Amino acid sequence: MTLAAAALLISAAHAAEPEPTPLVDQQHCMFCHTDNAAFLAPSFQQIAERYRNVPNAAAMLEHKLRMGGRAHWGDMAMPSPAERGGPLSAQDAHTLVQWVLSH
Ligand code: HEC
């Protein structure tokens, strides 16, 4: 097995959805978030945990990723897509939220 394949298997075991890396890079998600440790922002595992049993959480989060909204974790709201690296399509927001919630 190549190293790349091994790395893919490890990340697949960690999260059910593969990381949409180009989108994550373009929007600098990992500048503020990590998978499992609260840093400048809640970790993606904390977020997944919080919304696991919340109906319509995915739709709410997709809207928030694209349009912004009130802070749910503290005083600091997330910057808008334009400030993060460029506009975000509904499809891309969906992909990102599915990935975050699969943590
Ligand atoms: C400049 C820092 C920063 C960047 C870049 C960033 N975030 Fe955040 N994010 C935050 C902060 C701060 C919060 C907590 C905001 C709050 O209280 O609702 C947050 C919250 C969230 C939430 C939970 C929102 C809620 O209502 O509970 C999700 C989901 C999320 N981020 C996903 C992402 C994704 C996906 C990206 C990349 C597209 C990203 N973030 C990029 C800082 C950032």
Backbone and ligand atoms as CSV (ligand in chain L), in Angstrom:
chain,resi,resn,atom,element,x,y,z
A,1,MET,N,N,0.844,-1.198,0.000
A,1,MET,CA,C,0.000,0.000,0.000
A,1,MET,C,C,0.885,1.256,0.000
A,2,THR,N,N,0.512,2.231,-0.777
A,2,THR,CA,C,1.289,3.472,-0.790
A,2,THR,C,C,0.973,4.283,0.471
A,3,LEU,N,N,1.846,5.198,0.773
A,3,LEU,CA,C,1.616,6.055,1.933
A,3,LEU,C,C,0.335,6.862,1.779
A,4,ALA,N,N,0.109,7.357,0.575
A,4,ALA,CA,C,-1.086,8.168,0.351
A,4,ALA,C,C,-2.346,7.348,0.627
A,5,ALA,N,N,-2.340,6.103,0.187
A,5,ALA,CA,C,-3.506,5.256,0.416
A,5,ALA,C,C,-3.695,4.998,1.900
A,6,ALA,N,N,-2.598,4.810,2.608
A,6,ALA,CA,C,-2.686,4.581,4.047
A,6,ALA,C,C,-3.256,5.810,4.738
A,7,ALA,N,N,-2.815,6.985,4.326
A,7,ALA,CA,C,-3.303,8.212,4.939
A,7,ALA,C,C,-4.794,8.369,4.684
A,8,LEU,N,N,-5.220,8.014,3.481
A,8,LEU,CA,C,-6.643,8.083,3.137
A,8,LEU,C,C,-7.453,7.164,4.046
A,9,LEU,N,N,-6.943,5.963,4.259
A,9,LEU,CA,C,-7.659,5.001,5.098
A,9,LEU,C,C,-7.774,5.526,6.518
A,10,ILE,N,N,-6.709,6.121,7.018
A,10,ILE,CA,C,-6.731,6.631,8.384
A,10,ILE,C,C,-7.758,7.759,8.495
A,11,SER,N,N,-7.758,8.681,7.542
A,11,SER,CA,C,-8.705,9.776,7.668
A,11,SER,C,C,-10.133,9.268,7.448
A,12,ALA,N,N,-10.307,8.236,6.642
A,12,ALA,CA,C,-11.643,7.685,6.435
A,12,ALA,C,C,-12.149,7.035,7.720
A,13,ALA,N,N,-11.253,6.430,8.489
A,13,ALA,CA,C,-11.668,5.794,9.734
A,13,ALA,C,C,-12.049,6.863,10.750
A,14,HIS,N,N,-11.457,8.032,10.612
A,14,HIS,CA,C,-11.667,9.091,11.588
A,14,HIS,C,C,-13.001,9.808,11.348
A,15,ALA,N,N,-13.270,10.165,10.138
A,15,ALA,CA,C,-14.507,10.867,9.814
A,15,ALA,C,C,-15.239,10.087,8.725
A,16,ALA,N,N,-16.553,10.019,8.836
A,16,ALA,CA,C,-17.326,9.244,7.869
A,16,ALA,C,C,-17.265,9.890,6.486
A,17,GLU,N,N,-17.224,11.199,6.450
A,17,GLU,CA,C,-17.135,11.907,5.174
A,17,GLU,C,C,-15.684,12.277,4.916
A,18,PRO,N,N,-15.201,12.106,3.687
A,18,PRO,CA,C,-13.837,12.539,3.398
A,18,PRO,C,C,-13.739,14.059,3.484
A,19,GLU,N,N,-12.599,14.543,3.902
A,19,GLU,CA,C,-12.422,15.996,3.992
A,19,GLU,C,C,-12.430,16.603,2.592
A,20,PRO,N,N,-13.282,17.607,2.332
A,20,PRO,CA,C,-13.259,18.285,1.022
A,20,PRO,C,C,-12.105,19.282,1.000
A,21,THR,N,N,-10.884,18.764,0.911
A,21,THR,CA,C,-9.689,19.569,1.162
A,21,THR,C,C,-9.588,20.886,0.381
A,22,PRO,N,N,-9.866,20.892,-0.933
A,22,PRO,CA,C,-9.721,22.174,-1.659
A,22,PRO,C,C,-10.630,23.260,-1.089
A,23,LEU,N,N,-11.859,22.868,-0.726
A,23,LEU,CA,C,-12.797,23.831,-0.141
A,23,LEU,C,C,-12.323,24.293,1.231
A,24,VAL,N,N,-11.869,23.349,2.003
A,24,VAL,CA,C,-11.416,23.660,3.361
A,24,VAL,C,C,-10.234,24.623,3.296
A,25,ASP,N,N,-9.344,24.381,2.328
A,25,ASP,CA,C,-8.185,25.261,2.169
A,25,ASP,C,C,-8.606,26.638,1.673
A,26,GLN,N,N,-9.496,26.646,0.685
A,26,GLN,CA,C,-9.899,27.908,0.082
A,26,GLN,C,C,-10.591,28.796,1.115
A,27,GLN,N,N,-11.339,28.172,2.045
A,27,GLN,CA,C,-12.085,28.936,3.043
A,27,GLN,C,C,-11.333,29.034,4.372
A,28,HIS,N,N,-10.133,28.485,4.428
A,28,HIS,CA,C,-9.276,28.590,5.617
A,28,HIS,C,C,-9.939,28.073,6.883
A,29,CYS,N,N,-10.764,27.049,6.756
A,29,CYS,CA,C,-11.469,26.533,7.947
A,29,CYS,C,C,-10.487,26.185,9.062
A,30,MET,N,N,-9.352,25.582,8.686
A,30,MET,CA,C,-8.434,25.090,9.705
A,30,MET,C,C,-7.565,26.202,10.299
A,31,PHE,N,N,-7.758,27.413,9.809
A,31,PHE,CA,C,-7.077,28.549,10.418
A,31,PHE,C,C,-7.624,28.749,11.836
A,32,CYS,N,N,-8.907,28.494,12.028
A,32,CYS,CA,C,-9.553,28.721,13.324
A,32,CYS,C,C,-10.039,27.434,13.994
A,33,HIS,N,N,-10.378,26.421,13.188
A,33,HIS,CA,C,-10.919,25.183,13.742
A,33,HIS,C,C,-9.872,24.083,13.696
A,34,THR,N,N,-10.002,23.119,14.605
A,34,THR,CA,C,-9.284,21.855,14.459
A,34,THR,C,C,-10.332,20.752,14.522
A,35,ASP,N,N,-9.915,19.531,14.216
A,35,ASP,CA,C,-10.851,18.411,14.288
A,35,ASP,C,C,-11.334,18.192,15.722
A,36,ASN,N,N,-10.403,18.247,16.679
A,36,ASN,CA,C,-10.763,17.744,18.003
A,36,ASN,C,C,-10.302,18.595,19.184
A,37,ALA,N,N,-9.769,19.783,18.949
A,37,ALA,CA,C,-9.374,20.610,20.091
A,37,ALA,C,C,-9.895,22.027,19.894
A,38,ALA,N,N,-10.564,22.570,20.912
A,38,ALA,CA,C,-11.039,23.942,20.811
A,38,ALA,C,C,-9.834,24.861,20.732
A,39,PHE,N,N,-9.872,25.776,19.777
A,39,PHE,CA,C,-8.730,26.644,19.542
A,39,PHE,C,C,-9.301,28.043,19.480
A,40,LEU,N,N,-9.261,28.712,18.338
A,40,LEU,CA,C,-9.924,30.005,18.218
A,40,LEU,C,C,-11.426,29.817,18.122
A,41,ALA,N,N,-11.820,28.603,17.779
A,41,ALA,CA,C,-13.220,28.296,17.531
A,41,ALA,C,C,-13.493,26.902,18.082
A,42,PRO,N,N,-14.775,26.549,18.269
A,42,PRO,CA,C,-15.083,25.183,18.713
A,42,PRO,C,C,-14.522,24.170,17.716
A,43,SER,N,N,-14.109,22.995,18.195
A,43,SER,CA,C,-13.595,21.968,17.287
A,43,SER,C,C,-14.759,21.368,16.502
A,44,PHE,N,N,-14.426,20.752,15.373
A,44,PHE,CA,C,-15.477,20.139,14.568
A,44,PHE,C,C,-16.132,18.977,15.306
A,45,GLN,N,N,-15.385,18.317,16.206
A,45,GLN,CA,C,-16.024,17.259,17.004
A,45,GLN,C,C,-17.038,17.855,17.980
A,46,GLN,N,N,-16.700,18.986,18.602
A,46,GLN,CA,C,-17.665,19.633,19.510
A,46,GLN,C,C,-18.922,20.035,18.748
A,47,ILE,N,N,-18.708,20.585,17.552
A,47,ILE,CA,C,-19.852,21.048,16.758
A,47,ILE,C,C,-20.730,19.855,16.376
A,48,ALA,N,N,-20.104,18.769,15.913
A,48,ALA,CA,C,-20.863,17.575,15.519
A,48,ALA,C,C,-21.648,17.041,16.711
A,49,GLU,N,N,-21.006,17.032,17.874
A,49,GLU,CA,C,-21.641,16.533,19.094
A,49,GLU,C,C,-22.865,17.386,19.435
A,50,ARG,N,N,-22.696,18.698,19.385
A,50,ARG,CA,C,-23.769,19.612,19.780
A,50,ARG,C,C,-25.004,19.460,18.893
A,51,TYR,N,N,-24.775,19.208,17.594
A,51,TYR,CA,C,-25.913,19.222,16.667
A,51,TYR,C,C,-26.380,17.829,16.265
A,52,ARG,N,N,-25.791,16.771,16.870
A,52,ARG,CA,C,-26.108,15.405,16.445
A,52,ARG,C,C,-27.602,15.124,16.472
A,53,ASN,N,N,-28.290,15.580,17.509
A,53,ASN,CA,C,-29.714,15.262,17.630
A,53,ASN,C,C,-30.612,16.470,17.418
A,54,VAL,N,N,-30.071,17.472,16.748
A,54,VAL,CA,C,-30.862,18.684,16.527
A,54,VAL,C,C,-31.473,18.634,15.132
A,55,PRO,N,N,-32.816,18.639,15.033
A,55,PRO,CA,C,-33.446,18.606,13.709
A,55,PRO,C,C,-33.089,19.868,12.909
A,56,ASN,N,N,-32.877,19.703,11.618
A,56,ASN,CA,C,-32.594,20.826,10.716
A,56,ASN,C,C,-31.296,21.560,11.016
A,57,ALA,N,N,-30.427,20.959,11.824
A,57,ALA,CA,C,-29.169,21.635,12.147
A,57,ALA,C,C,-28.348,21.850,10.884
A,58,ALA,N,N,-28.350,20.872,9.975
A,58,ALA,CA,C,-27.513,20.993,8.783
A,58,ALA,C,C,-27.951,22.196,7.951
A,59,ALA,N,N,-29.271,22.356,7.776
A,59,ALA,CA,C,-29.771,23.476,6.968
A,59,ALA,C,C,-29.406,24.800,7.631
A,60,MET,N,N,-29.543,24.856,8.965
A,60,MET,CA,C,-29.205,26.081,9.688
A,60,MET,C,C,-27.714,26.400,9.509
A,61,LEU,N,N,-26.874,25.386,9.631
A,61,LEU,CA,C,-25.427,25.617,9.552
A,61,LEU,C,C,-25.003,26.002,8.137
A,62,GLU,N,N,-25.644,25.388,7.128
A,62,GLU,CA,C,-25.308,25.746,5.744
A,62,GLU,C,C,-25.633,27.215,5.503
A,63,HIS,N,N,-26.806,27.629,5.977
A,63,HIS,CA,C,-27.203,29.024,5.821
A,63,HIS,C,C,-26.202,29.934,6.525
A,64,LYS,N,N,-25.820,29.537,7.722
A,64,LYS,CA,C,-24.904,30.358,8.513
A,64,LYS,C,C,-23.524,30.438,7.858
A,65,LEU,N,N,-23.078,29.329,7.288
A,65,LEU,CA,C,-21.769,29.339,6.622
A,65,LEU,C,C,-21.761,30.306,5.448
A,66,ARG,N,N,-22.901,30.406,4.759
A,66,ARG,CA,C,-22.958,31.267,3.578
A,66,ARG,C,C,-23.293,32.702,3.925
A,67,MET,N,N,-24.207,32.916,4.874
A,67,MET,CA,C,-24.751,34.248,5.126
A,67,MET,C,C,-24.283,34.851,6.448
A,68,GLY,N,N,-23.686,34.040,7.298
A,68,GLY,CA,C,-23.339,34.512,8.629
A,68,GLY,C,C,-24.539,34.434,9.542
A,69,GLY,N,N,-24.373,34.809,10.791
A,69,GLY,CA,C,-25.491,34.763,11.723
A,69,GLY,C,C,-24.981,34.961,13.134
A,70,ARG,N,N,-25.915,34.933,14.043
A,70,ARG,CA,C,-25.610,35.146,15.440
A,70,ARG,C,C,-24.626,34.082,15.947
A,71,ALA,N,N,-23.734,34.465,16.868
A,71,ALA,CA,C,-22.809,33.500,17.455
A,71,ALA,C,C,-23.557,32.535,18.369
A,72,HIS,N,N,-23.203,31.245,18.296
A,72,HIS,CA,C,-23.822,30.231,19.142
A,72,HIS,C,C,-22.894,29.731,20.229
A,73,TRP,N,N,-21.624,30.096,20.162
A,73,TRP,CA,C,-20.643,29.503,21.087
A,73,TRP,C,C,-20.011,30.538,21.990
A,74,GLY,N,N,-20.048,31.756,21.629
A,74,GLY,CA,C,-19.375,32.774,22.420
A,74,GLY,C,C,-19.665,34.116,21.793
A,75,ASP,N,N,-18.759,35.033,21.949
A,75,ASP,CA,C,-18.983,36.376,21.432
A,75,ASP,C,C,-18.530,36.531,19.998
A,76,MET,N,N,-17.610,35.674,19.571
A,76,MET,CA,C,-16.993,35.872,18.267
A,76,MET,C,C,-17.764,35.095,17.210
A,77,ALA,N,N,-18.366,35.805,16.275
A,77,ALA,CA,C,-19.066,35.124,15.189
A,77,ALA,C,C,-18.042,34.736,14.121
A,78,MET,N,N,-18.442,33.840,13.232
A,78,MET,CA,C,-17.525,33.424,12.192
A,78,MET,C,C,-17.495,34.495,11.100
A,79,PRO,N,N,-16.321,34.751,10.523
A,79,PRO,CA,C,-16.268,35.721,9.424
A,79,PRO,C,C,-17.067,35.224,8.224
A,80,SER,N,N,-17.507,36.151,7.380
A,80,SER,CA,C,-18.306,35.790,6.210
A,80,SER,C,C,-17.428,35.086,5.182
A,81,PRO,N,N,-18.044,34.372,4.212
A,81,PRO,CA,C,-17.248,33.692,3.181
A,81,PRO,C,C,-16.293,34.652,2.478
A,82,ALA,N,N,-16.751,35.871,2.186
A,82,ALA,CA,C,-15.894,36.828,1.480
A,82,ALA,C,C,-14.616,37.082,2.278
A,83,GLU,N,N,-14.764,37.190,3.585
A,83,GLU,CA,C,-13.584,37.419,4.433
A,83,GLU,C,C,-12.745,36.151,4.576
A,84,ARG,N,N,-13.373,34.995,4.360
A,84,ARG,CA,C,-12.643,33.733,4.533
A,84,ARG,C,C,-11.906,33.317,3.267
A,85,GLY,N,N,-12.280,33.858,2.115
A,85,GLY,CA,C,-11.544,33.427,0.931
A,85,GLY,C,C,-12.345,33.453,-0.353
A,86,GLY,N,N,-13.655,33.748,-0.275
A,86,GLY,CA,C,-14.444,33.841,-1.495
A,86,GLY,C,C,-15.843,33.327,-1.247
A,87,PRO,N,N,-16.769,33.640,-2.184
A,87,PRO,CA,C,-18.161,33.229,-2.011
A,87,PRO,C,C,-18.280,31.708,-1.959
A,88,LEU,N,N,-19.321,31.245,-1.288
A,88,LEU,CA,C,-19.522,29.822,-1.072
A,88,LEU,C,C,-20.872,29.438,-1.677
A,89,SER,N,N,-20.884,28.480,-2.600
A,89,SER,CA,C,-22.147,28.051,-3.199
A,89,SER,C,C,-22.920,27.189,-2.203
A,90,ALA,N,N,-24.226,27.036,-2.451
A,90,ALA,CA,C,-25.060,26.209,-1.587
A,90,ALA,C,C,-24.520,24.780,-1.568
A,91,GLN,N,N,-24.101,24.304,-2.748
A,91,GLN,CA,C,-23.575,22.940,-2.839
A,91,GLN,C,C,-22.311,22.786,-1.982
A,92,ASP,N,N,-21.431,23.768,-2.055
A,92,ASP,CA,C,-20.194,23.687,-1.276
A,92,ASP,C,C,-20.476,23.786,0.219
A,93,ALA,N,N,-21.423,24.637,0.594
A,93,ALA,CA,C,-21.782,24.758,2.007
A,93,ALA,C,C,-22.325,23.419,2.502
A,94,HIS,N,N,-23.128,22.766,1.657
A,94,HIS,CA,C,-23.688,21.469,2.013
A,94,HIS,C,C,-22.561,20.450,2.245
A,95,THR,N,N,-21.616,20.402,1.311
A,95,THR,CA,C,-20.489,19.469,1.422
A,95,THR,C,C,-19.722,19.709,2.725
A,96,LEU,N,N,-19.455,20.976,3.022
A,96,LEU,CA,C,-18.678,21.304,4.223
A,96,LEU,C,C,-19.433,20.915,5.494
A,97,VAL,N,N,-20.728,21.211,5.534
A,97,VAL,CA,C,-21.490,20.921,6.748
A,97,VAL,C,C,-21.624,19.407,6.945
A,98,GLN,N,N,-21.833,18.661,5.858
A,98,GLN,CA,C,-21.906,17.202,5.994
A,98,GLN,C,C,-20.595,16.671,6.574
A,99,TRP,N,N,-19.499,17.245,6.105
A,99,TRP,CA,C,-18.189,16.804,6.588
A,99,TRP,C,C,-18.003,17.168,8.069
A,100,VAL,N,N,-18.344,18.406,8.441
A,100,VAL,CA,C,-18.191,18.822,9.841
A,100,VAL,C,C,-19.047,17.926,10.743
A,101,LEU,N,N,-20.292,17.676,10.342
A,101,LEU,CA,C,-21.205,16.917,11.201
A,101,LEU,C,C,-20.841,15.440,11.261
A,102,SER,N,N,-19.986,14.983,10.357
A,102,SER,CA,C,-19.591,13.566,10.386
A,102,SER,C,C,-18.428,13.328,11.346
A,103,HIS,N,N,-17.960,14.355,12.015
A,103,HIS,CA,C,-16.837,14.181,12.956
A,103,HIS,C,C,-17.290,13.416,14.193
L,1,HEC,C1,C,-11.556,33.313,11.313
L,1,HEC,C2,C,-11.872,32.114,12.090
L,1,HEC,C3,C,-12.788,31.074,11.453
L,1,HEC,C4,C,-12.720,30.506,10.200
L,1,HEC,C5,C,-11.735,30.776,9.101
L,1,HEC,C6,C,-13.790,29.522,10.155
L,1,HEC,N1,N,-14.490,29.506,11.320
L,1,HEC,FE1,FE,-16.084,28.334,11.778
L,1,HEC,N2,N,-16.302,29.302,13.543
L,1,HEC,C7,C,-15.461,30.295,14.031
L,1,HEC,C8,C,-15.968,30.761,15.301
L,1,HEC,C9,C,-15.337,31.843,16.174
L,1,HEC,C10,C,-17.139,30.013,15.553
L,1,HEC,C11,C,-18.094,30.146,16.731
L,1,HEC,C12,C,-19.183,31.094,16.275
L,1,HEC,C13,C,-20.424,30.955,17.084
L,1,HEC,O1,O,-20.375,31.195,18.295
L,1,HEC,O2,O,-21.468,30.612,16.501
L,1,HEC,C14,C,-17.324,29.112,14.424
L,1,HEC,C15,C,-18.392,28.231,14.308
L,1,HEC,C16,C,-18.552,27.298,13.289
L,1,HEC,C17,C,-19.638,26.359,13.177
L,1,HEC,C18,C,-20.799,26.215,14.181
L,1,HEC,C19,C,-21.772,27.354,13.955
L,1,HEC,C20,C,-22.915,27.321,14.932
L,1,HEC,O3,O,-23.882,28.061,14.691
L,1,HEC,O4,O,-22.890,26.579,15.921
L,1,HEC,C21,C,-19.427,25.637,12.036
L,1,HEC,C22,C,-20.307,24.516,11.470
L,1,HEC,C23,C,-18.212,26.130,11.440
L,1,HEC,N3,N,-17.709,27.147,12.219
L,1,HEC,C24,C,-17.664,25.651,10.276
L,1,HEC,C25,C,-16.608,26.270,9.599
L,1,HEC,C26,C,-16.161,25.860,8.288
L,1,HEC,C27,C,-16.721,24.666,7.513
L,1,HEC,C28,C,-15.176,26.729,7.935
L,1,HEC,C29,C,-14.477,26.795,6.599
L,1,HEC,C30,C,-15.441,26.966,5.487
L,1,HEC,C31,C,-14.992,27.665,9.041
L,1,HEC,N4,N,-15.881,27.352,10.022
L,1,HEC,C32,C,-14.049,28.704,9.051
L,1,HEC,C33,C,-14.318,30.766,13.426
L,1,HEC,C34,C,-13.916,30.450,12.140
